[in-house]
Amino acid sequence: MSDSSKKGLYIPQGLKVENEIFTGFGKKEMIRALVICFILTVINTLILLIVRNALVFVVMMLASITASVMATQKDQSNVSIYDQIKFMIRFSKGQKYYPYKYLPEWGEEIEKQK
């Protein structure tokens, strides 16, 4: 065998296909984070109308923005918290019922035949 046939295919890890704003956060994650921020802004505004405290509103808005970015940012394995939640929901919807039917073991069958 020649040296060229012994060499394997090298696939580098951590190769990013799309441009990123910062590590693990690209255009797609930005859109997801903005949608989450919009939804949380509506919820925070409703809470502001109930509580009537601007400080609570500002703190909750800052926490919402931080949480939405953290939930959509991908880690080194290219999976975000948002993706993990999607995987858990998809897994919970799948079939997980495995009925058990008892069958005698080999030793029990031999003893019954004697």
Backbone as CSV, one residue per row, in Angstrom:
resi,resn,N_x,N_y,N_z,CA_x,CA_y,CA_z,C_x,C_y,C_z
1,MET,0.833,-1.186,0.000,0.000,0.000,0.000,0.876,1.247,0.000
2,SER,0.458,2.224,-0.718,1.209,3.469,-0.759,0.819,4.352,0.430
3,ASP,1.633,5.349,0.669,1.384,6.253,1.799,0.097,7.045,1.628
4,SER,-0.287,7.348,0.397,-1.490,8.150,0.180,-2.761,7.367,0.499
5,SER,-2.740,6.046,0.342,-3.946,5.254,0.646,-4.092,5.003,2.141
6,LYS,-3.002,5.114,2.912,-3.067,4.908,4.358,-3.622,6.126,5.095
7,LYS,-3.498,7.289,4.485,-3.954,8.509,5.142,-5.481,8.555,5.176
8,GLY,-6.007,8.921,6.312,-7.448,9.054,6.450,-7.902,10.451,6.084
9,LEU,-9.185,10.612,6.069,-9.765,11.918,5.770,-9.783,12.747,7.043
10,TYR,-9.220,13.943,6.991,-9.179,14.830,8.148,-10.338,15.805,8.068
11,ILE,-11.208,15.778,9.089,-12.333,16.702,9.162,-12.110,17.584,10.391
12,PRO,-11.859,18.865,10.182,-11.598,19.739,11.333,-12.859,19.989,12.141
13,GLN,-12.701,20.067,13.455,-13.828,20.360,14.334,-13.911,21.854,14.571
14,GLY,-15.101,22.327,14.877,-15.306,23.724,15.196,-15.318,24.624,13.974
15,LEU,-15.494,24.053,12.805,-15.537,24.834,11.578,-16.920,25.445,11.439
16,LYS,-16.996,26.748,11.321,-18.270,27.451,11.231,-18.589,27.757,9.779
17,VAL,-19.823,27.495,9.382,-20.260,27.704,8.006,-20.695,29.151,7.798
18,GLU,-21.333,29.737,8.808,-21.868,31.085,8.688,-21.020,32.077,9.490
19,ASN,-21.103,33.343,9.099,-20.429,34.394,9.863,-21.123,34.557,11.208
20,GLU,-20.331,34.865,12.230,-20.874,35.022,13.571,-20.557,36.411,14.106
21,ILE,-21.495,36.963,14.852,-21.291,38.260,15.496,-20.262,38.091,16.608
22,PHE,-20.464,37.095,17.447,-19.475,36.638,18.411,-19.615,35.133,18.507
23,THR,-18.749,34.471,19.230,-18.669,33.017,19.231,-20.024,32.374,19.534
24,GLY,-20.517,31.605,18.575,-21.765,30.874,18.744,-23.020,31.688,18.524
25,PHE,-22.903,32.903,18.034,-24.074,33.772,17.878,-24.011,34.441,16.510
26,GLY,-24.813,33.909,15.586,-24.850,34.416,14.227,-26.171,35.077,13.901
27,LYS,-26.458,35.184,12.599,-27.676,35.869,12.136,-28.938,35.122,12.564
28,LYS,-28.917,33.786,12.434,-30.089,32.987,12.803,-30.377,33.090,14.306
29,GLU,-29.322,33.061,15.110,-29.501,33.185,16.559,-29.984,34.589,16.928
30,MET,-29.533,35.596,16.182,-29.977,36.978,16.425,-31.482,37.110,16.199
31,ILE,-31.985,36.502,15.133,-33.419,36.568,14.843,-34.210,35.868,15.933
32,ARG,-33.737,34.685,16.359,-34.422,33.968,17.443,-34.420,34.791,18.728
33,ALA,-33.290,35.401,19.049,-33.191,36.204,20.270,-34.126,37.409,20.206
34,LEU,-34.243,38.037,19.042,-35.150,39.179,18.904,-36.609,38.769,19.060
35,VAL,-36.980,37.609,18.529,-38.356,37.120,18.697,-38.640,36.845,20.166
36,ILE,-37.699,36.191,20.845,-37.876,35.914,22.275,-37.959,37.226,23.056
37,CYS,-37.116,38.203,22.715,-37.157,39.507,23.393,-38.493,40.208,23.179
38,PHE,-39.029,40.124,21.975,-40.318,40.752,21.701,-41.419,40.126,22.559
39,ILE,-41.446,38.806,22.627,-42.457,38.120,23.443,-42.299,38.492,24.915
40,LEU,-41.052,38.506,25.399,-40.821,38.852,26.796,-41.100,40.326,27.076
41,THR,-40.951,41.191,26.079,-41.297,42.605,26.250,-42.791,42.776,26.478
42,VAL,-43.584,42.029,25.742,-45.038,42.074,25.939,-45.388,41.600,27.350
43,ILE,-44.783,40.509,27.780,-45.054,39.986,29.123,-44.590,40.985,30.187
44,ASN,-43.403,41.563,29.988,-42.891,42.542,30.957,-43.752,43.797,31.012
45,THR,-44.305,44.212,29.877,-45.193,45.376,29.858,-46.473,45.091,30.645
46,LEU,-47.009,43.886,30.508,-48.184,43.510,31.295,-47.870,43.513,32.791
47,ILE,-46.684,43.041,33.142,-46.277,43.051,34.549,-46.111,44.490,35.039
48,LEU,-45.577,45.376,34.166,-45.438,46.791,34.535,-46.790,47.410,34.820
49,LEU,-47.804,47.073,34.031,-49.146,47.619,34.257,-49.731,47.145,35.584
50,ILE,-49.352,45.942,35.996,-49.859,45.405,37.263,-49.075,45.962,38.446
51,VAL,-47.749,45.909,38.363,-46.893,46.292,39.491,-46.719,47.803,39.595
52,ARG,-46.648,48.500,38.466,-46.451,49.955,38.386,-45.144,50.396,39.050
53,ASN,-44.074,49.649,38.733,-42.754,49.979,39.250,-41.779,49.918,38.083
54,ALA,-41.205,51.091,37.734,-40.316,51.164,36.570,-39.023,50.393,36.792
55,LEU,-38.541,50.351,38.023,-37.306,49.636,38.316,-37.464,48.140,38.038
56,VAL,-38.581,47.576,38.438,-38.851,46.158,38.171,-38.904,45.909,36.671
57,PHE,-39.518,46.836,35.934,-39.612,46.703,34.481,-38.229,46.722,33.827
58,VAL,-37.375,47.653,34.241,-36.027,47.763,33.653,-35.198,46.520,33.965
59,VAL,-35.250,46.063,35.206,-34.490,44.867,35.587,-34.981,43.645,34.815
60,MET,-36.295,43.505,34.683,-36.835,42.358,33.954,-36.498,42.431,32.464
61,MET,-36.462,43.635,31.888,-36.086,43.778,30.480,-34.631,43.397,30.262
62,LEU,-33.747,43.852,31.144,-32.332,43.492,31.021,-32.130,41.993,31.208
63,ALA,-32.845,41.407,32.153,-32.752,39.963,32.361,-33.309,39.203,31.157
64,SER,-34.361,39.717,30.539,-34.952,39.074,29.362,-33.991,39.076,28.185
65,ILE,-33.333,40.209,27.971,-32.370,40.302,26.865,-31.205,39.349,27.098
66,THR,-30.688,39.344,28.321,-29.579,38.448,28.646,-29.974,36.991,28.493
67,ALA,-31.139,36.640,28.981,-31.599,35.249,28.895,-31.830,34.825,27.452
68,SER,-32.363,35.704,26.628,-32.622,35.327,25.234,-31.321,35.119,24.467
69,VAL,-30.314,35.926,24.734,-29.020,35.727,24.073,-28.360,34.447,24.566
70,MET,-28.406,34.204,25.860,-27.796,32.989,26.412,-28.508,31.734,25.925
71,ALA,-29.823,31.804,25.746,-30.587,30.626,25.311,-30.335,30.284,23.850
72,THR,-29.967,31.260,23.047,-29.774,30.995,21.621,-28.311,30.852,21.220
73,GLN,-27.375,31.211,22.088,-25.955,31.104,21.760,-25.519,29.646,21.793
74,LYS,-24.828,29.218,20.746,-24.387,27.826,20.637,-23.046,27.634,21.332
75,ASP,-22.860,26.454,21.923,-21.611,26.158,22.607,-20.643,25.459,21.652
76,GLN,-19.593,24.859,22.183,-18.572,24.219,21.351,-19.110,23.024,20.585
77,SER,-20.132,22.362,21.102,-20.725,21.218,20.407,-21.810,21.647,19.423
78,ASN,-21.954,22.957,19.208,-22.888,23.547,18.240,-24.351,23.300,18.610
79,VAL,-24.647,23.299,19.913,-26.010,23.119,20.410,-26.291,24.221,21.427
80,SER,-27.461,24.837,21.317,-27.852,25.884,22.262,-28.907,25.345,23.222
81,ILE,-29.260,26.154,24.213,-30.315,25.772,25.153,-31.638,25.642,24.404
82,TYR,-31.859,26.540,23.467,-33.061,26.481,22.623,-33.137,25.146,21.871
83,ASP,-32.015,24.717,21.298,-31.973,23.429,20.587,-32.222,22.271,21.542
84,GLN,-31.636,22.334,22.742,-31.836,21.275,23.728,-33.313,21.139,24.099
85,ILE,-33.992,22.262,24.269,-35.420,22.224,24.597,-36.210,21.613,23.441
86,LYS,-35.855,21.974,22.195,-36.517,21.364,21.031,-36.302,19.859,21.013
87,PHE,-35.072,19.409,21.314,-34.781,17.979,21.331,-35.597,17.268,22.410
88,MET,-35.729,17.878,23.595,-36.493,17.260,24.684,-37.970,17.163,24.340
89,ILE,-38.523,18.197,23.693,-39.932,18.158,23.299,-40.160,17.086,22.248
90,ARG,-39.271,16.998,21.260,-39.401,15.984,20.223,-39.288,14.572,20.819
91,PHE,-38.378,14.403,21.793,-38.221,13.101,22.435,-39.454,12.741,23.250
92,SER,-40.047,13.718,23.944,-41.217,13.426,24.779,-42.436,13.059,23.937
93,LYS,-42.484,13.526,22.679,-43.603,13.186,21.807,-43.443,11.813,21.160
94,GLY,-42.256,11.261,21.202,-42.001,9.974,20.555,-42.539,8.806,21.370
95,GLN,-42.606,7.665,20.731,-43.125,6.469,21.388,-42.101,5.950,22.381
96,LYS,-42.565,5.683,23.622,-41.693,5.157,24.639,-42.367,4.038,25.436
97,TYR,-43.362,3.416,24.878,-44.068,2.353,25.570,-43.547,1.017,25.065
98,TYR,-42.942,0.257,25.954,-42.392,-1.040,25.591,-43.003,-2.087,26.519
99,PRO,-44.047,-2.784,26.061,-44.672,-3.777,26.941,-43.718,-4.947,27.211
100,TYR,-43.794,-5.466,28.417,-42.930,-6.561,28.828,-43.755,-7.824,28.918
101,LYS,-43.293,-8.868,28.289,-43.961,-10.155,28.365,-42.996,-11.134,29.006
102,TYR,-43.430,-11.728,30.120,-42.563,-12.653,30.830,-42.499,-13.983,30.087
103,LEU,-41.298,-14.429,29.839,-41.066,-15.738,29.252,-40.185,-16.520,30.205
104,PRO,-40.435,-17.818,30.345,-39.611,-18.603,31.266,-38.159,-18.660,30.778
105,GLU,-37.256,-18.698,31.742,-35.852,-18.801,31.393,-35.528,-20.218,30.965
106,TRP,-34.362,-20.427,30.412,-34.003,-21.742,29.880,-34.002,-22.816,30.958
107,GLY,-33.495,-22.477,32.139,-33.436,-23.455,33.220,-34.819,-23.895,33.661
108,GLU,-35.795,-22.991,33.672,-37.156,-23.323,34.081,-37.816,-24.258,33.076
109,GLU,-37.573,-24.070,31.789,-38.175,-24.932,30.768,-37.637,-26.355,30.859
110,ILE,-36.359,-26.514,31.113,-35.743,-27.846,31.210,-36.289,-28.579,32.422
111,GLU,-36.443,-27.882,33.576,-36.957,-28.527,34.773,-38.411,-28.946,34.603
112,LYS,-39.221,-28.193,33.875,-40.616,-28.535,33.675,-40.758,-29.746,32.744
113,GLN,-39.841,-29.916,31.828,-39.917,-31.036,30.894,-39.551,-32.346,31.561
114,LYS,-38.790,-32.343,32.674,-38.372,-33.596,33.341,-39.468,-34.228,34.096
